[in-house]
Amino acid sequence: MDNLQKEINELKEFIVDLKADRAATKEKEKREAWTKYVSLTVVIIAVIAAVASQAAGKYGSQSQMSQVKASDQWAFYQAKSIKQHLDEVSLLQFRERTNDPAIAAMVGKLTVNLSRYDKEKAEVKAAAEALEAKRDAASHRGGYLGTAVSLFSVSIAMASICTVTKKKPLWFVSMIMAALALVEMARGML
């Protein structure tokens, strides 16, 4: 009977310890419930960062394509200038020999071409400058979005460190970084 009483007391102590462990576990879970929200914010920030990254890529591509097209327009402008110069040189050579009807016709054609080249060069120049303006605008927007993506990445890293170290202030800093990234993203998108 003494043995039975001893085993019952040990069982009671075990139950008390078990209840204490369970209460401590619940208390710990309650204290660290905020880490679920950290995980949720990391996912949300990652999704928004992916959108910002796609938009930055779009503006980067747009900037490159506009630069290529502007370069093509400037090359076309140079070709027009070279043709105009050649026609001017030819006109100087033939201007004094207008007695010959074939040369007079050529001089007339060269004169018409010279006036046409000025007009065409002005159009090509305007197109090239418009493409350069488009390139500059896309580059400007892409810069804001690139900064946003970097800030989102740092925010995600800080929130991850927060989860590991259980330092709640890092989560708040992470959210501030994400808010700054959202501002940069808005500047780039609008």
MITORMAR-459066 format. One line per 2 residues: number of its first residue (from 1); their letters; for each residue z negated, y, x negated of C-alpha. Coordinates in Angstrom, 2 decimals. Example, Ala and Ser with C-alpha at 12.3 -4.5 7.8 and 13.67 -1.06 7.14 Angstrom:
2
1> AS> -7.80:-4.50:-12.30; -7.14:-1.06:-13.67;
//
This chain:
190
1> MD> 0.00:0.00:0.00; -0.74:2.29:-2.91;
3> NL> 2.77:1.61:-4.17; 4.25:2.43:-0.81;
5> QK> 2.35:5.72:-0.67; 3.58:6.57:-4.15;
7> EI> 7.21:5.86:-3.19; 6.88:7.97:-0.05;
9> NE> 5.52:10.88:-2.09; 8.40:10.51:-4.58;
11> LK> 10.87:10.44:-1.69; 9.27:13.58:-0.23;
13> EF> 9.54:15.32:-3.61; 13.17:14.23:-3.89;
15> IV> 13.91:15.64:-0.42; 12.20:18.94:-1.33;
17> DL> 14.23:19.12:-4.55; 17.40:18.27:-2.65;
19> KA> 16.72:21.00:-0.09; 16.00:23.49:-2.89;
21> DR> 19.26:22.56:-4.66; 21.19:22.86:-1.41;
23> AA> 19.60:26.27:-0.70; 20.39:27.43:-4.26;
25> TK> 24.00:26.26:-3.88; 24.35:28.10:-0.57;
27> EK> 22.81:31.22:-2.09; 25.23:31.03:-5.03;
29> EK> 28.20:30.57:-2.67; 27.02:33.54:-0.64;
31> RE> 26.68:35.70:-3.77; 30.14:34.70:-4.99;
33> AW> 31.98:34.83:-1.66; 33.68:38.03:-2.87;
35> TK> 35.70:35.95:-5.35; 37.77:34.68:-2.41;
37> YV> 38.82:38.25:-1.78; 39.67:38.68:-5.44;
39> SL> 41.99:35.69:-5.22; 43.60:37.09:-2.09;
41> TV> 44.17:40.49:-3.71; 45.72:38.80:-6.76;
43> VI> 48.23:37.06:-4.50; 49.04:40.27:-2.62;
45> IA> 49.42:42.25:-5.84; 51.67:39.54:-7.29;
47> VI> 53.95:39.65:-4.25; 54.21:43.44:-4.38;
49> AA> 54.83:43.26:-8.14; 57.70:40.85:-7.51;
51> VA> 59.25:43.32:-5.06; 58.84:46.15:-7.58;
53> SQ> 60.37:43.99:-10.29; 63.42:43.24:-8.13;
55> AA> 63.86:46.92:-7.33; 63.53:47.85:-11.01;
57> GK> 66.21:45.29:-11.84; 68.46:46.75:-9.16;
59> YG> 68.15:50.25:-10.56; 68.59:48.97:-14.11;
61> SQ> 71.83:47.27:-13.14; 72.96:50.32:-11.22;
63> SQ> 72.27:52.49:-14.26; 74.28:50.20:-16.54;
65> MS> 77.21:49.93:-14.14; 77.33:53.69:-13.66;
67> QV> 77.29:54.17:-17.43; 80.18:51.74:-17.87;
69> KA> 82.19:53.43:-15.12; 81.43:56.89:-16.55;
71> SD> 82.57:55.72:-19.99; 85.79:54.45:-18.42;
73> QW> 86.33:57.82:-16.75; 85.76:59.68:-20.01;
75> AF> 88.24:57.37:-21.76; 90.73:58.14:-18.98;
77> YQ> 90.03:61.85:-19.48; 90.76:61.48:-23.20;
79> AK> 93.99:59.64:-22.43; 95.05:62.50:-20.16;
81> SI> 94.17:65.00:-22.90; 96.25:63.08:-25.44;
83> KQ> 99.21:62.92:-23.05; 98.84:66.63:-22.37;
85> HL> 98.75:67.40:-26.07; 101.85:65.29:-26.72;
87> DE> 103.69:67.06:-23.90; 102.63:70.45:-25.32;
89> VS> 103.97:69.50:-28.76; 107.21:68.23:-27.20;
91> LL> 107.54:71.40:-25.16; 107.20:73.53:-28.30;
93> QF> 109.99:71.55:-29.96; 112.43:71.79:-27.07;
95> RE> 111.62:75.21:-25.61; 114.17:77.08:-27.75;
97> RT> 117.03:74.67:-26.99; 117.33:75.23:-23.24;
99> ND> 121.15:75.57:-23.42; 121.48:71.83:-23.06;
101> PA> 120.96:70.84:-19.38; 119.28:67.53:-20.34;
103> IA> 116.77:69.33:-22.57; 116.23:72.01:-19.89;
105> AM> 115.44:69.24:-17.39; 113.03:67.69:-19.91;
107> VG> 111.35:71.07:-20.48; 110.95:71.49:-16.71;
109> KL> 109.46:68.02:-16.41; 107.07:68.69:-19.31;
111> TV> 105.96:71.97:-17.71; 105.23:70.23:-14.41;
113> NL> 103.34:67.48:-16.25; 101.24:70.03:-18.15;
115> SR> 100.05:71.69:-14.94; 99.41:68.28:-13.38;
117> YD> 97.30:67.12:-16.36; 94.88:70.03:-15.99;
119> KE> 94.31:69.14:-12.34; 93.96:65.40:-13.07;
121> KA> 91.57:66.03:-15.98; 89.38:68.18:-13.72;
123> EV> 89.23:65.36:-11.14; 88.46:62.72:-13.77;
125> KA> 85.79:64.94:-15.34; 84.14:65.48:-11.94;
127> AA> 84.15:61.71:-11.28; 82.65:60.99:-14.72;
129> EA> 79.92:63.59:-14.24; 79.11:62.20:-10.78;
131> LE> 78.75:58.71:-12.28; 76.52:60.10:-15.04;
133> AK> 74.34:61.78:-12.41; 74.11:58.47:-10.53;
135> RD> 73.19:56.72:-13.80; 70.49:59.28:-14.56;
137> AA> 69.00:59.00:-11.06; 68.94:55.19:-11.24;
139> SH> 67.42:55.29:-14.71; 64.73:57.70:-13.51;
141> RG> 63.84:55.49:-10.54; 63.91:52.37:-12.69;
143> GY> 61.45:54.00:-15.10; 58.90:54.53:-12.34;
145> LG> 59.36:50.96:-11.13; 59.02:49.58:-14.65;
147> TA> 55.72:51.41:-15.01; 54.63:50.03:-11.63;
149> VS> 55.42:46.46:-12.69; 53.40:46.93:-15.89;
151> LF> 50.43:48.33:-13.98; 50.61:45.47:-11.46;
153> SV> 50.58:42.96:-14.35; 47.51:44.56:-15.89;
155> SI> 45.85:44.65:-12.47; 46.47:40.93:-11.96;
157> AM> 45.11:40.15:-15.43; 41.96:42.18:-14.80;
159> AS> 41.37:40.50:-11.44; 41.80:37.10:-13.08;
161> IC> 39.28:37.99:-15.79; 36.97:39.23:-13.03;
163> TV> 37.12:35.84:-11.33; 36.27:34.02:-14.54;
165> TK> 33.49:36.33:-15.69; 32.12:37.07:-12.19;
167> KK> 32.05:40.79:-13.00; 32.66:42.56:-9.71;
169> PL> 33.34:46.02:-11.26; 36.47:44.60:-12.92;
171> WF> 37.81:43.81:-9.46; 37.43:47.44:-8.44;
173> VS> 39.16:48.58:-11.61; 41.90:46.07:-10.86;
175> MI> 42.38:47.49:-7.37; 42.51:51.04:-8.77;
177> MA> 45.23:49.92:-11.20; 47.12:48.33:-8.31;
179> AL> 46.83:51.56:-6.32; 48.26:53.51:-9.26;
181> AL> 51.06:50.98:-9.46; 51.78:51.47:-5.76;
183> VE> 52.05:55.22:-6.33; 54.54:54.66:-9.16;
185> MA> 56.44:52.18:-7.01; 56.65:54.70:-4.18;
187> RG> 57.91:57.36:-6.60; 60.61:54.99:-7.76;
189> ML> 61.66:53.84:-4.31; 61.75:57.22:-2.59;
//
